[in-house]
Amino acid sequence: MNLNEATEENLKYIIDDMSKQLQVLNPTIMNHENFSLDDYDEIKQLHDMVKSKNQVSVPEIHAIIDELKKLRK
């Protein structure tokens, strides 16, 4: 899987992966259908940041979720 390509499959993967990493309790917040492929690069940057950290702090989780809320359709 090449995550550099903006596809629906890749978008679903990175949203689902971030949801697990951030331990989101309400999965409806992180439904890939609520995001547009037009914002794929920004969403992927957030995903890359989450993946690069061993542990994400609570304030960072809130900031990432706030950014994702801004990107929702």
NORFENTA-V98075 format. One record per helix or strand. SS is the DSSP state (@ for helix, = for strand). FROM is the first residue (numbers start at 1). LEN is the number of residues. If there is no record, write none. Layout:
# NORFENTA-V98075
ss=SS from=FROM len=LEN
ss=SS from=FROM len=LEN
This chain:
# NORFENTA-V98075
ss=@ from=8 len=14
ss=@ from=27 len=4
ss=@ from=32 len=3
ss== from=35 len=1
ss=@ from=37 len=16
ss=@ from=58 len=14
ss== from=72 len=1
